[in-house]
Amino acid sequence: MLKAALALVLLLCGALAPAARAQAGETVKAVELAGEVGVAHDLLRANLKTRPGQPFDPALLDEDVRWLADAHGILAEVAVEPGPVVRFLLSRIRRYESVGLEGNEHFDDDELLEVARLSADRDATPDQLAAARERIKDHYLEDGYAFVQVDVRSRTDEKGRWVGRLRVYEGPRVATEGVYIDGLTALDPDDALGVMRSPPGFWSWLISKDFVRSEVDSDVLLLESFVRGEGYLDARVALQRLDWSEDRSEVAVTMLVDQGPRYIVRSMRFEGVSALTEVELRAVAKVAEGSPWRRPDVARTIRAFRDLYGKHGYVDAEIEPRELYDESEPVLDVVWKVTEGKQKTVRDVIVRGNTNTRDDVIRRYLTVEPGQIVDTSELEWSEDQLVSLDFFTDFGGTPQVRIDTEPTPDPDKVDVVVDVNDEQSGQISFLVGAGSDRGLFAGASLDKRNFDITKVPTSFSRALVEFFGTGEAFHGGGQRLYLNIVPGTETTDLDLTFRDPWLDSADRKPWGLTTSLYDRTREFSEYDQATLGTSLAFDHQLTRETNVSIGGRVETVSIDNADPAQVPTIAASSGDTSSHSLELGYSYRKLDSVAEPTDGFAGAVRLEDAGNGLGGDTDLARATVTGEWYMPLHEDDQGRTSVLHPRVAIGRVEPTGSADVLPFFENFFVGGATGPFALRGFDFQGVGPHESGDATGGELAMVVSLEALLPLYSQYNPFRDEDETLMKAVFFVDAGNLSVNGNVGDLGRDIRYGSGAGLRLRMPALGGITLALDYAFVVVDQPEDETRALSFELSRRF
């Protein structure tokens, strides 16, 4: 609304108020309009709400005045005379016939006009230009132009038109040199800076941080909230000073904190507790007598109490802390007021959103059934299982699974509701990328993680539509079909894998089937290796944590172009070598989350017997043992957990037939960034003896790694109503060794070490680009080793 018109309207309405109130409700006798404004009076009168024969209403009269100004740029002076007769004296609000910009260099005219909500070929009122001035100024301020000024200039051009110009004085673009905090002695300033928006970040040495005054003002409140949240409940924060550089291109921001005393919990008691005991609640509380009254610990305590109640069926339990302060000292007594509600049982389990996925495929991963007391820990476990399947995601790979409870008409029962997003029915991907262990690669893959081999298309002509579009064909059975064709500069992979993890849906301890065909080639510096094979394996889930498997493999390895003078060990295996093997496996996995583990252990043992009556050209026995631990180190105030991740892998292979030496490709190889025997800082197969730069491996291998995983960036997932970590920092130390002849004592000599840091990043907004990047320093190596500092894996689906 136009400011000048509004001011005049308010003045007139105030002057007319007594008359209007006296005549309110009386029938309007006449409505008269005077003044030429370029719009026919009959047209205006037809759209007024104040009309002859209607009751007089001051509110409607106000609306008419506003409508005339907003719709037509007409200023109306109103007089209400006895009768009542309503007279509108109309005049045209003067408008700029043309608008433009001057002095702007950083932003072009088109961008600023869009920001200002103006158009160069349309007229504008003085009020619109005044509002545009503020918008343009704010736009500059948000981009670091702290001294920007914008003036409105008016003139008459050579055509006699009244034109308006927005004159911009940009001034220097200001960078924040640093943000400093005075008076904060009890807390780590880096932690305080981490909650603020204005400090320069990690990349400020490369890209400067613009000074935005509104961010600084917000940071005063954020810093005060942070300090109070750490228990300094009387803390006050103010902007102390801004120190400008001589040319005003940089500024140092200093904030002053009066932190005051830290409040300590003197006592803690509970009200309303009957289903559980105080001992049980105190055992999970993150707040205790003698501890600071920290806001993050309070939030964790409330969450822990709700989780504990949820495990016993009290899904509606509410916990509220009441704080009782002592006026003489900085202590408080905490009363946890608990409203337990009723213990709930499951009335029904409802699955929603599975448009084309069978109900039983989802329900077999659920551990709750009707009639049971609700256990929220089981709901979380079931949700984690569904997330780890990667069946239900959006295009960027963000999980779209949520399990929750909903009330029913029976106050003692709830429904367990499983919501999934079943939009993705099939995905064909074109892959382009690079890996330090693979070179450049490009190809295509078809990956159906929720395949159904029995669900055929309705017709041949609709096969592609139903497979890739509607999801009516070959979708929703919980199986997996994977076809991968990826040629590259160093490797070419052709893989076809089919897996059904649950051959009998009614079986709570299922048998699974995996079968695959593969053809893989790799070009080494002195020879070429091609592997063609097929495998078939069955696995059986014994318990929630344990699984066993048995399977067979038939494989042929071809070694070509190996010169005996250059690579005698490799050349000795030239030609085709077939292998027929039987494999047994055992795995144990007890983790707090399969999708994103932070606590627990996972281990596996794999035994292989090749030849020895099974046929083929090679007789051998192979054993591989792997184990990895997840140990929570620290939970930050956003609930993200840093994790210590040790892992170990040991492998042993030995000939069992008449030959004393195995083909070199049956050996174990150590090095590279991926696989159980990865050793960062060393090239792919970089550890141990080499012939002309090509590794020959060893019969005994061992790698031990210690990683620290630190979450850096999270993004809210509204479907699951929780944050998900998209970026992690990795710090690691790897150690490994190789024994050519399988002597255990060799592992303790000449151990190789690598240490460094890396990044794990997933970018949903860019279609799920994933990046694994590690930079390692070789601490100890041997003359025969090949090293590589940088290792990465990058892929993009589009």
Secondary structure, 3 states (H helix, E strand, C coil): CCHHHHHHHHHHHHHHHHHHHHHCCCECCEEEEECCCCCCHHHHHHHCCCCCCCECCHHHHHHHHHHHHHHHCEEEEEEEECCCEEEEEEEECCCECEEEEECCCCCCHHHHHHHHCCCCCCCECHHHHHHHHHHHHHHHHCCCCCCCEEEEEEEECCCCCEEEEEEEECCCCCEEEEEEEECCCCCCHHHHHHCCCCCCCHHHHCCCCECCHHHHHHHHHHHHHHHHHCCCCCCEEEEEEEEECCCCCEEEEEEEEECCCCCEEEEEEEECCCCCCHHHHHHHCCCCCCCECCHHHHHHHHHHHHHHHHHCCCCCCEEEEEEEECCCCCEEEEEEEEECCCCCEEEEEEEECCCCCCHHHHHCCCCCCCCCECCHHHHHHHHHHHHHHCCCECCCCCECEEEEEEECCCCCEEEEEEEECCCCCCCEEEEEEEECCCEEEEEEEEEEEEECCCCCCCCHHHHHHHHHHHCCCCCCCCEEEEEEEEEECCEEEEEEEEEECCCCCCCCCCEEEEEEEEEEEEECCCCEEEEEEEEEEEEEECCCCEEEEEEEEEEEEEEECCCCCCCHHHHCCCEEEEEEEEEEEEEEEEECCCCCCCCEEEEEEEEEEECCCCCECCCEEEEEEEEEEEEEEEECCCCCEEEEEEEEEEEEEEECCCCCCCCHHHCECCCECCCCCCECEECCCCCCCEECCEECCECEEEEEEEEEEEEEEEEEECCCCEEEEEEEEEEEEEEEEEECCCCHHHHHCCCEEEEEEEEEEEEHHHCCEEEEEEEEEEEECCCCCCEECEEEEEEEEC
